[in-house]
Amino acid sequence: MQEHLHEGTDGALLFDAALAPQADEAWFSPAHWRSRGALRTQAGGRGGVAVIDTPAGACVLRHYRRGGLVAAWLGDRYLWRGRDATRSFAEFRLLARMAELGLPGPQPVAARYRRRGLFYTADLITRRIDEAATLAQCLAAGRLDAALAEAVGELIARFHRAGVWHADLNAHNVLVAPSGLHLIDFDRGRLRAPAEGWRLANLQRLQRSLRKLGAAAPGEEAFMRGIWAPLLHGYARRLGA
């Protein structure tokens, strides 16, 4: 990681010069990549996500948007609390720290914010994880078995041992790829002192996500014995290693 910072009158750009030495404002515009035939896909919804082909390789461009009731009022705007507290800069630096720790997450490429008075908007570019499916997709395809559940538990334990807290640990943020398992979307995530409380809360959030997606539809006992118990087994084994 060679962190470089470019500041302007209305915002700033943070990037890894080892990956993207020529990153600039245009990198955060889907229209820029579309005009060059380098925009693969673009999705709307809460996150405004685009897959782009950049000089740093295939990447994911994400525009930060609020969720819940407050989204109707603020949309993609966040209250200004200083440069290093912006969503994009905080996530960029957390991902960089995770990479130093050898944790399998997205590789940060560039981040920016634009400030307008008391508010700012933000964007983040990370390297794309190739040929990945979410845990939710694996569940829908009937691929979530005891072995995969145990591997997911081990994955989460690796992050928890390092003190990495995921603010929204759900089945959509666990990726299964040929390169291994990964956690993504660390918006609002942070490093925390080891504690049983937040670790258990993280696991309970994932369980609620799996239940919501129908993992317990075959029956409570089948879910607990076939998926959740193996997941906890893998988690406890790696956490205590």
N, C-alpha and C positions, 0 to 999 in steps of 0.2 A: 504494500500500500504506500503510495506516494501522494498524500493528501495535499491538494492545492485549493486555494480559496480565491475567488474573484468577486470583489464587491463593487456594486454600482449604486446609483442614487436611489433606486427603488427596490433593491434586493441584492441577492448574492447567489453565487454558484460554487458548489463544492464538488470536486471530482478526484478520481484516482488517476494521476498523470501516468502511471505505469500502464493503465488500460486504455485511457481516453485522453491523450495529451491535447487534443484539439476540441474537446467538448466545449460547446457554447450554448447560448440561449436557444438556437434553432433545434438542438437535440430534443428539446421538450415539447416540440410541436409535431403532432401526428401529421399535419399537412406537409411539413418539411419532408418527412420520410415517404409520404404518399407520392409526392411530386418526383421522387427519385426511384419509385418502384420498390421501396424498401419497407413498406408497411405491410406486414403479413395479415394481421387481424386487428380489429378494434372492437371493444365491447363497452357498452354503456353501464348503466346501473350505478351503484354507489361509488365505485372506484374509478371509472373512466380509465380502463386498462388497454394498452396497445402493445402488440408484439412487433418489434422493429429490428431490422438488420443494420447494425452499426459497424464502424471500423473496429469496435471492441468485441464484435460477435453478435449473435442473436440476443436481444435484450427485451425486458419488459418495462414499459413506461407506465407509471401509475400516477394519476392525479388524485390528490387527497380530497375526499368529500365526507361530509358528516353523515351519520345515520340517525335514525330515530326521529322524534318530534322536532328536535332543534334544527334538523336539516331544512325544514320548510322556511325557517327564518334566516339561517346563516349559510345554507348551501355548502359551498366549498371554502368559506372564510373561517379563519381561526383568530382568536384574540392574540395580539402581539405581546410576547413576554420576553423578548430578547432573541438574538440570532441563534444561539445554541439550543434554545428551547423549542425551535420550530420543529414540526413533525418530521419533515424531511431530513434535516440535519441530525436530529436525534436518532432516527432510524438508521441513517447512513453510518453513523459512528458505532451504533450497537452492532450492526452487521459486520463492520470492520473488526470489532473486538471479538465477535464470535468466530470469525475466520482465523484470528490469531490463536484462539483456543481450540481450533480444529473441529468446530461444530458445523454440521451440514446445514447451512442456510443459504439464502441468495447472496451472491457476490455483489457488493455495491459498486456502481460505476460512477454515478453522478447524482447530485441532489441540488435543488434550488428552492428559493422562496421569492415571492414578490410582495412587498409591503405597500399597503395603502392605508395611511392613517393608523387607526387602532387595530387594523386587521391585516392578515396576510393570507396568501394562497401558496400551495406547496406541491412539488412533484419529486418523484424519485425514479431513477433508472437502475435496474439490477440485471445481472446476467440471467438469461433464461436457462432453466433446468430442462434439458432435452428429454423428450419421450416420457414425460411424467404424467401420471394420473393422480387425482386426489384420492384420499381415503374414502371420501363420499362416493366417488365414481367406482372404486373397487367394491364397495358395499353393494351398490346398485347392480354391478355385474356379477355378483356372487363370488367375488375373489377374496373377501375378508374372512379368512379362516383363523384357526388358533395360532398357526405359525406366523402369519402376518401380524396378528394382534400382539403377539409376544415381541416381535421386532419393533412395533410401534411403542410399546412400553419401554423397551431399552432406549429407543430414540429420545423419548421425553426425559428419561432419567439422566441422559447425558447433559441435557440443557439444565436440568434442575441441579445437578451436582456442581455445575459451573456458576449457579446463581442467576441463570437467565430466566426471567419471567415473561411468559407470553400473555398478552392482554386478552387475546381472543382465541384460545386453543380449541379448535373445532375440527371436524372431519374434512372441511374444505381447505384447511391450512396445513395438512399433512400430505406430502407428495411421495408417491411411490414411483421410482424411476430405475432404469437399468444400473445407474450409478449408485443406487442405494436410496434410503429414506431421507427426507429433508423436511424441515419446518420452514414455513414462509409467512409473510405478512406480520412483521414485528412492529407495526405502528403502535405507539404507546408502551411497547415492551421496555424492560430495563433490567439492569443488574440489581439483585437484591441479596441481602444477607440470608444464608440458608435458614429455612424455617419450615416446619411441618405444615403450618396453616395455609400458606399460599401455594405450596406444592399440592396439597390435597384439593384445594379449591380449583386449581388448574385441571387436575384429573376429573373432578366432578363436572367441570364445564365440558370436557370432551365426552364424558358419558352422556350428558344431556343431549349433546349434538348427535351422537350415534342413535340414541333413542328416538329423537325427532325425525331422523332419516329412516327409521324403520328397522334398526338392528335388532330390536326386541320383539318384532312382529311374530317370529316363529314360537315365541313363548319366553317368559321371564327366565326360567331355569336354563333353557338352551342358550340365551344371551349371556347369562352370568357364567355358566360353565364353559361355553364354547368360545366366547370372545373376551369378556371382561376379566375373568380369572387368569387366562394366559397373559393378557396385557399387564395386569398387576404383577404377575410372576416375573415377566421380563423387566418390568420397572424396578421391582425390589432387588432383583439380582444385580442389575447394573448400578443402581444407586448405592448398594452396599459393597460394590467391588473395590 
